Amino acid sequence: MGWLWADFPWGMVGKGGPDLPREPVGEADGPTLQGEVTEWKGNFGWIKPSADIDHPAASRRDGKVYVHKQDLQGGVEALEPGQTVKFKAYVDSSGLGASDVVLA
């Protein structure tokens, strides 16, 4: 008999998305980056940075940076493809992410 969802070892999986431990890329209060929103999926999406980010994880995901709704600032609740945003970069076990995201 195969695996049942009730039998899956959930403790081995851990949380993903915005709940992973983060480390700032560069200085914690480093420069704000800019980029264009390429996708928005309701609670998260992707930003294509305007300039290359100097970090080994920047080559993952075709250079796109993950952004979650909880990292949006200034009363923004969602993003739309084509919008220009400013953000700070972080890295977690999944790759690069954006925090302190504001419309540019």
N, CA, C and O atoms as CSV, one atom per row, in Angstrom:
chain,resi,resn,atom,element,x,y,z
A,1,MET,N,N,0.846,-1.183,0.000
A,1,MET,CA,C,0.000,0.000,0.000
A,1,MET,C,C,0.882,1.234,0.000
A,1,MET,O,O,1.949,1.224,0.614
A,2,GLY,N,N,0.459,2.314,-0.684
A,2,GLY,CA,C,1.240,3.543,-0.800
A,2,GLY,C,C,1.082,4.457,0.409
A,2,GLY,O,O,0.363,4.154,1.361
A,3,TRP,N,N,1.774,5.574,0.334
A,3,TRP,CA,C,1.720,6.590,1.391
A,3,TRP,C,C,0.342,7.226,1.459
A,3,TRP,O,O,-0.295,7.459,0.432
A,4,LEU,N,N,-0.104,7.499,2.651
A,4,LEU,CA,C,-1.292,8.306,2.871
A,4,LEU,C,C,-0.833,9.660,3.383
A,4,LEU,O,O,0.182,9.744,4.075
A,5,TRP,N,N,-1.561,10.722,3.057
A,5,TRP,CA,C,-1.170,12.054,3.536
A,5,TRP,C,C,-1.064,12.078,5.050
A,5,TRP,O,O,-0.205,12.767,5.599
A,6,ALA,N,N,-1.919,11.339,5.726
A,6,ALA,CA,C,-1.885,11.313,7.190
A,6,ALA,C,C,-0.593,10.683,7.708
A,6,ALA,O,O,-0.187,10.950,8.839
A,7,ASP,N,N,0.051,9.853,6.897
A,7,ASP,CA,C,1.291,9.180,7.303
A,7,ASP,C,C,2.541,9.953,6.930
A,7,ASP,O,O,3.641,9.572,7.332
A,8,PHE,N,N,2.398,11.042,6.163
A,8,PHE,CA,C,3.564,11.773,5.679
A,8,PHE,C,C,4.324,12.398,6.841
A,8,PHE,O,O,3.702,12.983,7.728
A,9,PRO,N,N,5.651,12.292,6.863
A,9,PRO,CA,C,6.456,12.830,7.974
A,9,PRO,C,C,6.591,14.355,7.888
A,9,PRO,O,O,7.652,14.861,7.523
A,10,TRP,N,N,5.533,15.080,8.219
A,10,TRP,CA,C,5.510,16.539,8.066
A,10,TRP,C,C,6.642,17.228,8.785
A,10,TRP,O,O,7.126,18.254,8.306
A,11,GLY,N,N,7.083,16.715,9.905
A,11,GLY,CA,C,8.170,17.353,10.644
A,11,GLY,C,C,9.457,17.405,9.849
A,11,GLY,O,O,10.317,18.241,10.126
A,12,MET,N,N,9.609,16.525,8.861
A,12,MET,CA,C,10.820,16.509,8.056
A,12,MET,C,C,10.786,17.565,6.954
A,12,MET,O,O,11.830,17.910,6.401
A,13,VAL,N,N,9.611,18.079,6.631
A,13,VAL,CA,C,9.471,18.998,5.516
A,13,VAL,C,C,9.842,20.415,5.914
A,13,VAL,O,O,10.589,21.074,5.191
A,14,GLY,N,N,9.345,20.904,7.040
A,14,GLY,CA,C,9.600,22.276,7.464
A,14,GLY,C,C,8.742,23.254,6.694
A,14,GLY,O,O,8.071,22.894,5.726
A,15,LYS,N,N,8.775,24.487,7.136
A,15,LYS,CA,C,7.982,25.530,6.488
A,15,LYS,C,C,8.757,26.113,5.328
A,15,LYS,O,O,9.987,26.083,5.306
A,16,GLY,N,N,8.034,26.639,4.377
A,16,GLY,CA,C,8.662,27.267,3.228
A,16,GLY,C,C,8.170,28.688,3.073
A,16,GLY,O,O,7.550,29.252,3.974
A,17,GLY,N,N,8.452,29.250,1.933
A,17,GLY,CA,C,7.991,30.594,1.628
A,17,GLY,C,C,8.541,31.640,2.564
A,17,GLY,O,O,9.738,31.656,2.849
A,18,PRO,N,N,7.674,32.519,3.050
A,18,PRO,CA,C,8.142,33.657,3.838
A,18,PRO,C,C,8.610,33.282,5.242
A,18,PRO,O,O,9.136,34.135,5.958
A,19,ASP,N,N,8.432,32.028,5.651
A,19,ASP,CA,C,8.783,31.627,7.015
A,19,ASP,C,C,10.181,31.038,7.155
A,19,ASP,O,O,10.587,30.679,8.260
A,20,LEU,N,N,10.920,30.933,6.060
A,20,LEU,CA,C,12.282,30.409,6.139
A,20,LEU,C,C,13.204,31.438,6.792
A,20,LEU,O,O,12.982,32.640,6.646
A,21,PRO,N,N,14.231,30.988,7.507
A,21,PRO,CA,C,15.206,31.937,8.070
A,21,PRO,C,C,15.890,32.723,6.954
A,21,PRO,O,O,16.246,32.162,5.917
A,22,ARG,N,N,16.071,34.036,7.175
A,22,ARG,CA,C,16.615,34.931,6.153
A,22,ARG,C,C,17.922,35.553,6.594
A,22,ARG,O,O,18.161,35.772,7.782
A,23,GLU,N,N,18.767,35.836,5.606
A,23,GLU,CA,C,19.987,36.609,5.831
A,23,GLU,C,C,20.001,37.737,4.815
A,23,GLU,O,O,19.769,37.501,3.630
A,24,PRO,N,N,20.273,38.971,5.260
A,24,PRO,CA,C,20.352,40.079,4.301
A,24,PRO,C,C,21.472,39.841,3.297
A,24,PRO,O,O,22.505,39.264,3.636
A,25,VAL,N,N,21.267,40.282,2.072
A,25,VAL,CA,C,22.314,40.239,1.055
A,25,VAL,C,C,23.070,41.556,1.164
A,25,VAL,O,O,22.482,42.627,1.016
A,26,GLY,N,N,24.363,41.479,1.422
A,26,GLY,CA,C,25.159,42.692,1.641
A,26,GLY,C,C,24.909,43.216,3.048
A,26,GLY,O,O,24.584,42.451,3.956
A,27,GLU,N,N,25.060,44.510,3.221
A,27,GLU,CA,C,24.823,45.141,4.517
A,27,GLU,C,C,23.332,45.093,4.842
A,27,GLU,O,O,22.495,45.231,3.950
A,28,ALA,N,N,23.002,44.896,6.119
A,28,ALA,CA,C,21.598,44.832,6.530
A,28,ALA,C,C,20.842,46.102,6.150
A,28,ALA,O,O,19.662,46.050,5.803
A,29,ASP,N,N,21.523,47.234,6.217
A,29,ASP,CA,C,20.893,48.499,5.838
A,29,ASP,C,C,21.423,48.952,4.472
A,29,ASP,O,O,21.508,50.145,4.183
A,30,GLY,N,N,21.770,47.977,3.654
A,30,GLY,CA,C,22.377,48.240,2.345
A,30,GLY,C,C,21.453,48.956,1.384
A,30,GLY,O,O,20.336,49.332,1.738
A,31,PRO,N,N,21.930,49.139,0.167
A,31,PRO,CA,C,21.172,49.920,-0.817
A,31,PRO,C,C,19.857,49.256,-1.198
A,31,PRO,O,O,19.718,48.033,-1.157
A,32,THR,N,N,18.915,50.082,-1.561
A,32,THR,CA,C,17.641,49.597,-2.069
A,32,THR,C,C,17.820,49.268,-3.545
A,32,THR,O,O,18.434,50.027,-4.295
A,33,LEU,N,N,17.277,48.132,-3.945
A,33,LEU,CA,C,17.349,47.686,-5.329
A,33,LEU,C,C,16.045,48.024,-6.036
A,33,LEU,O,O,15.049,48.354,-5.391
A,34,GLN,N,N,16.054,47.944,-7.349
A,34,GLN,CA,C,14.853,48.223,-8.124
A,34,GLN,C,C,14.641,47.092,-9.109
A,34,GLN,O,O,15.596,46.455,-9.554
A,35,GLY,N,N,13.381,46.845,-9.447
A,35,GLY,CA,C,13.076,45.808,-10.409
A,35,GLY,C,C,11.640,45.892,-10.877
A,35,GLY,O,O,10.863,46.732,-10.423
A,36,GLU,N,N,11.302,44.994,-11.804
A,36,GLU,CA,C,9.955,44.950,-12.372
A,36,GLU,C,C,9.265,43.663,-11.943
A,36,GLU,O,O,9.860,42.587,-11.991
A,37,VAL,N,N,8.008,43.775,-11.523
A,37,VAL,CA,C,7.205,42.607,-11.167
A,37,VAL,C,C,6.908,41.839,-12.449
A,37,VAL,O,O,6.375,42.397,-13.408
A,38,THR,N,N,7.258,40.547,-12.458
A,38,THR,CA,C,6.999,39.731,-13.645
A,38,THR,C,C,5.773,38.839,-13.474
A,38,THR,O,O,5.101,38.503,-14.449
A,39,GLU,N,N,5.482,38.455,-12.216
A,39,GLU,CA,C,4.325,37.600,-11.934
A,39,GLU,C,C,3.786,37.939,-10.556
A,39,GLU,O,O,4.541,38.326,-9.664
A,40,TRP,N,N,2.461,37.791,-10.381
A,40,TRP,CA,C,1.840,37.893,-9.057
A,40,TRP,C,C,0.780,36.815,-8.968
A,40,TRP,O,O,-0.105,36.739,-9.820
A,41,LYS,N,N,0.864,35.969,-7.927
A,41,LYS,CA,C,0.005,34.793,-7.782
A,41,LYS,C,C,-0.935,34.892,-6.577
A,41,LYS,O,O,-1.268,33.866,-5.983
A,42,GLY,N,N,-1.362,36.079,-6.209
A,42,GLY,CA,C,-2.295,36.238,-5.092
A,42,GLY,C,C,-1.615,36.644,-3.805
A,42,GLY,O,O,-1.916,37.702,-3.253
A,43,ASN,N,N,-0.697,35.816,-3.315
A,43,ASN,CA,C,0.047,36.119,-2.087
A,43,ASN,C,C,1.547,36.254,-2.307
A,43,ASN,O,O,2.268,36.691,-1.410
A,44,PHE,N,N,2.017,35.886,-3.478
A,44,PHE,CA,C,3.450,35.961,-3.761
A,44,PHE,C,C,3.672,36.179,-5.248
A,44,PHE,O,O,2.752,36.055,-6.057
A,45,GLY,N,N,4.900,36.505,-5.587
A,45,GLY,CA,C,5.222,36.706,-6.987
A,45,GLY,C,C,6.715,36.772,-7.200
A,45,GLY,O,O,7.498,36.313,-6.369
A,46,TRP,N,N,7.107,37.357,-8.340
A,46,TRP,CA,C,8.504,37.388,-8.751
A,46,TRP,C,C,8.863,38.765,-9.282
A,46,TRP,O,O,8.070,39.416,-9.963
A,47,ILE,N,N,10.072,39.193,-8.957
A,47,ILE,CA,C,10.613,40.465,-9.424
A,47,ILE,C,C,11.855,40.175,-10.252
A,47,ILE,O,O,12.691,39.360,-9.861
A,48,LYS,N,N,11.976,40.839,-11.395
A,48,LYS,CA,C,13.202,40.786,-12.190
A,48,LYS,C,C,13.988,42.049,-11.853
A,48,LYS,O,O,13.574,43.146,-12.226
A,49,PRO,N,N,15.133,41.911,-11.143
A,49,PRO,CA,C,15.913,43.094,-10.771
A,49,PRO,C,C,16.423,43.861,-11.988
A,49,PRO,O,O,16.726,43.267,-13.024
A,50,SER,N,N,16.516,45.193,-11.854
A,50,SER,CA,C,17.023,46.040,-12.929
A,50,SER,C,C,18.515,45.837,-13.160
A,50,SER,O,O,19.010,46.000,-14.275
A,51,ALA,N,N,19.225,45.478,-12.087
A,51,ALA,CA,C,20.675,45.228,-12.167
A,51,ALA,C,C,20.963,43.881,-11.517
A,51,ALA,O,O,20.200,43.408,-10.674
A,52,ASP,N,N,22.068,43.274,-11.918
A,52,ASP,CA,C,22.469,42.000,-11.328
A,52,ASP,C,C,22.709,42.155,-9.834
A,52,ASP,O,O,23.244,43.167,-9.383
A,53,ILE,N,N,22.310,41.144,-9.074
A,53,ILE,CA,C,22.571,41.104,-7.633
A,53,ILE,C,C,23.805,40.250,-7.432
A,53,ILE,O,O,23.869,39.117,-7.909
A,54,ASP,N,N,24.780,40.790,-6.727
A,54,ASP,CA,C,26.052,40.104,-6.521
A,54,ASP,C,C,25.931,39.094,-5.390
A,54,ASP,O,O,26.277,39.378,-4.244
A,55,HIS,N,N,25.434,37.911,-5.732
A,55,HIS,CA,C,25.284,36.827,-4.759
A,55,HIS,C,C,25.205,35.516,-5.535
A,55,HIS,O,O,24.611,35.482,-6.612
A,56,PRO,N,N,25.795,34.425,-5.010
A,56,PRO,CA,C,25.741,33.142,-5.722
A,56,PRO,C,C,24.317,32.660,-6.015
A,56,PRO,O,O,24.094,31.992,-7.025
A,57,ALA,N,N,23.358,32.985,-5.155
A,57,ALA,CA,C,21.976,32.538,-5.359
A,57,ALA,C,C,21.276,33.307,-6.475
A,57,ALA,O,O,20.178,32.928,-6.883
A,58,ALA,N,N,21.887,34.376,-6.975
A,58,ALA,CA,C,21.260,35.195,-8.019
A,58,ALA,C,C,21.093,34.428,-9.328
A,58,ALA,O,O,20.275,34.815,-10.163
A,59,SER,N,N,21.841,33.361,-9.522
A,59,SER,CA,C,21.727,32.596,-10.764
A,59,SER,C,C,20.542,31.620,-10.736
A,59,SER,O,O,20.185,31.052,-11.768
A,60,ARG,N,N,19.941,31.425,-9.575
A,60,ARG,CA,C,18.783,30.542,-9.468
A,60,ARG,C,C,17.536,31.256,-9.988
A,60,ARG,O,O,17.494,32.485,-10.023
A,61,ARG,N,N,16.540,30.502,-10.384
A,61,ARG,CA,C,15.243,31.026,-10.825
A,61,ARG,C,C,15.377,32.031,-11.974
A,61,ARG,O,O,14.592,32.976,-12.059
A,62,ASP,N,N,16.341,31.840,-12.838
A,62,ASP,CA,C,16.557,32.749,-13.974
A,62,ASP,C,C,16.761,34.192,-13.523
A,62,ASP,O,O,16.402,35.126,-14.241
A,63,GLY,N,N,17.327,34.374,-12.353
A,63,GLY,CA,C,17.621,35.713,-11.846
A,63,GLY,C,C,16.449,36.412,-11.190
A,63,GLY,O,O,16.591,37.548,-10.736
A,64,LYS,N,N,15.274,35.756,-11.125
A,64,LYS,CA,C,14.104,36.377,-10.506
A,64,LYS,C,C,14.211,36.300,-8.982
A,64,LYS,O,O,14.846,35.400,-8.433
A,65,VAL,N,N,13.577,37.263,-8.314
A,65,VAL,CA,C,13.595,37.375,-6.861
A,65,VAL,C,C,12.170,37.146,-6.343
A,65,VAL,O,O,11.222,37.770,-6.819
A,66,TYR,N,N,12.031,36.250,-5.371
A,66,TYR,CA,C,10.745,35.927,-4.755
A,66,TYR,C,C,10.264,37.095,-3.896
A,66,TYR,O,O,11.063,37.730,-3.209
A,67,VAL,N,N,8.980,37.375,-3.932
A,67,VAL,CA,C,8.388,38.389,-3.055
A,67,VAL,C,C,7.070,37.845,-2.511
A,67,VAL,O,O,6.263,37.289,-3.255
A,68,HIS,N,N,6.860,38.011,-1.198
A,68,HIS,CA,C,5.623,37.580,-0.553
A,68,HIS,C,C,4.836,38.794,-0.091
A,68,HIS,O,O,5.407,39.841,0.215
A,69,LYS,N,N,3.536,38.643,-0.044
A,69,LYS,CA,C,2.630,39.720,0.362
A,69,LYS,C,C,3.039,40.352,1.691
A,69,LYS,O,O,2.892,41.561,1.869
A,70,GLN,N,N,3.553,39.544,2.632
A,70,GLN,CA,C,3.909,40.089,3.944
A,70,GLN,C,C,5.090,41.065,3.878
A,70,GLN,O,O,5.341,41.790,4.841
A,71,ASP,N,N,5.812,41.094,2.763
A,71,ASP,CA,C,6.957,41.990,2.611
A,71,ASP,C,C,6.604,43.292,1.886
A,71,ASP,O,O,7.477,44.127,1.649
A,72,LEU,N,N,5.338,43.463,1.538
A,72,LEU,CA,C,4.897,44.694,0.886
A,72,LEU,C,C,4.709,45.788,1.933
A,72,LEU,O,O,4.203,45.530,3.025
A,73,GLN,N,N,5.114,46.996,1.601
A,73,GLN,CA,C,5.053,48.133,2.521
A,73,GLN,C,C,4.136,49.226,1.958
A,73,GLN,O,O,3.674,49.144,0.819
A,74,GLY,N,N,3.888,50.235,2.771
A,74,GLY,CA,C,3.151,51.410,2.311
A,74,GLY,C,C,1.692,51.163,1.994
A,74,GLY,O,O,1.116,51.855,1.155
A,75,GLY,N,N,1.081,50.181,2.654
A,75,GLY,CA,C,-0.330,49.904,2.427
A,75,GLY,C,C,-0.621,49.108,1.168
A,75,GLY,O,O,-1.786,48.876,0.843
A,76,VAL,N,N,0.403,48.691,0.461
A,76,VAL,CA,C,0.214,47.891,-0.760
A,76,VAL,C,C,-0.192,46.475,-0.349
A,76,VAL,O,O,0.453,45.856,0.497
A,77,GLU,N,N,-1.261,45.974,-0.954
A,77,GLU,CA,C,-1.776,44.638,-0.628
A,77,GLU,C,C,-1.410,43.590,-1.678
A,77,GLU,O,O,-1.399,42.393,-1.390
A,78,ALA,N,N,-1.112,44.044,-2.894
A,78,ALA,CA,C,-0.804,43.134,-3.997
A,78,ALA,C,C,0.006,43.890,-5.036
A,78,ALA,O,O,0.034,45.121,-5.052
A,79,LEU,N,N,0.663,43.131,-5.903
A,79,LEU,CA,C,1.430,43.719,-7.000
A,79,LEU,C,C,0.835,43.260,-8.319
A,79,LEU,O,O,0.053,42.311,-8.366
A,80,GLU,N,N,1.213,43.942,-9.386
A,80,GLU,CA,C,0.762,43.569,-10.723
A,80,GLU,C,C,1.965,43.494,-11.652
A,80,GLU,O,O,2.886,44.303,-11.539
A,81,PRO,N,N,1.965,42.526,-12.573
A,81,PRO,CA,C,3.057,42.463,-13.540
A,81,PRO,C,C,3.227,43.801,-14.258
A,81,PRO,O,O,2.252,44.447,-14.643
A,82,GLY,N,N,4.483,44.199,-14.427
A,82,GLY,CA,C,4.800,45.446,-15.091
A,82,GLY,C,C,5.085,46.598,-14.133
A,82,GLY,O,O,5.678,47.601,-14.531
A,83,GLN,N,N,4.665,46.463,-12.862
A,83,GLN,CA,C,4.949,47.520,-11.895
A,83,GLN,C,C,6.434,47.534,-11.555
A,83,GLN,O,O,7.085,46.490,-11.516
A,84,THR,N,N,6.963,48.734,-11.309
A,84,THR,CA,C,8.335,48.890,-10.865
A,84,THR,C,C,8.317,49.029,-9.352
A,84,THR,O,O,7.522,49.791,-8.802
A,85,VAL,N,N,9.197,48.289,-8.675
A,85,VAL,CA,C,9.268,48.309,-7.215
A,85,VAL,C,C,10.707,48.525,-6.757
A,85,VAL,O,O,11.658,48.286,-7.501
A,86,LYS,N,N,10.838,48.980,-5.524
A,86,LYS,CA,C,12.126,49.066,-4.844
A,86,LYS,C,C,12.073,48.084,-3.691
A,86,LYS,O,O,11.018,47.877,-3.092
A,87,PHE,N,N,13.225,47.470,-3.377
A,87,PHE,CA,C,13.243,46.435,-2.347
A,87,PHE,C,C,14.646,46.225,-1.809
A,87,PHE,O,O,15.630,46.693,-2.383
A,88,LYS,N,N,14.717,45.514,-0.697
A,88,LYS,CA,C,15.988,45.043,-0.150
A,88,LYS,C,C,16.035,43.537,-0.404
A,88,LYS,O,O,15.002,42.868,-0.361
A,89,ALA,N,N,17.212,43.011,-0.666
A,89,ALA,CA,C,17.348,41.587,-0.973
A,89,ALA,C,C,17.778,40.805,0.259
A,89,ALA,O,O,18.531,41.297,1.099
A,90,TYR,N,N,17.284,39.578,0.345
A,90,TYR,CA,C,17.719,38.620,1.363
A,90,TYR,C,C,17.914,37.276,0.676
A,90,TYR,O,O,17.496,37.079,-0.466
A,91,VAL,N,N,18.548,36.363,1.382
A,91,VAL,CA,C,18.699,35.005,0.873
A,91,VAL,C,C,18.203,34.044,1.947
A,91,VAL,O,O,18.424,34.254,3.139
A,92,ASP,N,N,17.525,32.983,1.500
A,92,ASP,CA,C,17.138,31.893,2.386
A,92,ASP,C,C,17.465,30.588,1.665
A,92,ASP,O,O,18.111,30.605,0.618
A,93,SER,N,N,17.030,29.475,2.209
A,93,SER,CA,C,17.402,28.192,1.607
A,93,SER,C,C,16.799,27.978,0.219
A,93,SER,O,O,17.229,27.079,-0.504
A,94,SER,N,N,15.818,28.783,-0.160
A,94,SER,CA,C,15.222,28.662,-1.492
A,94,SER,C,C,15.850,29.582,-2.521
A,94,SER,O,O,15.657,29.382,-3.720
A,95,GLY,N,N,16.604,30.593,-2.080
A,95,GLY,CA,C,17.205,31.539,-3.011
A,95,GLY,C,C,17.008,32.967,-2.559
A,95,GLY,O,O,16.861,33.235,-1.367
A,96,LEU,N,N,17.007,33.892,-3.518
A,96,LEU,CA,C,16.868,35.308,-3.192
A,96,LEU,C,C,15.410,35.692,-3.011
A,96,LEU,O,O,14.520,35.176,-3.688
A,97,GLY,N,N,15.187,36.618,-2.075
A,97,GLY,CA,C,13.857,37.146,-1.826
A,97,GLY,C,C,13.932,38.650,-1.661
A,97,GLY,O,O,15.012,39.221,-1.510
A,98,ALA,N,N,12.767,39.285,-1.694
A,98,ALA,CA,C,12.663,40.734,-1.563
A,98,ALA,C,C,11.908,41.076,-0.278
A,98,ALA,O,O,10.873,40.481,0.025
A,99,SER,N,N,12.444,42.047,0.474
A,99,SER,CA,C,11.748,42.555,1.651
A,99,SER,C,C,11.629,44.070,1.526
A,99,SER,O,O,12.259,44.685,0.666
A,100,ASP,N,N,10.816,44.661,2.392
A,100,ASP,CA,C,10.625,46.131,2.393
A,100,ASP,C,C,10.277,46.626,0.989
A,100,ASP,O,O,10.857,47.601,0.510
A,101,VAL,N,N,9.338,45.959,0.337
A,101,VAL,CA,C,8.984,46.240,-1.047
A,101,VAL,C,C,7.994,47.404,-1.119
A,101,VAL,O,O,6.945,47.377,-0.475
A,102,VAL,N,N,8.341,48.429,-1.912
A,102,VAL,CA,C,7.482,49.593,-2.139
A,102,VAL,C,C,7.394,49.860,-3.641
A,102,VAL,O,O,8.290,49.502,-4.406
A,103,LEU,N,N,6.296,50.494,-4.043
A,103,LEU,CA,C,6.176,50.893,-5.435
A,103,LEU,C,C,7.158,52.006,-5.716
A,103,LEU,O,O,7.350,52.898,-4.889
A,104,ALA,N,N,7.787,51.958,-6.889
A,104,ALA,CA,C,8.780,52.979,-7.256
A,104,ALA,C,C,8.104,54.154,-7.929
A,104,ALA,O,O,8.772,55.115,-8.312
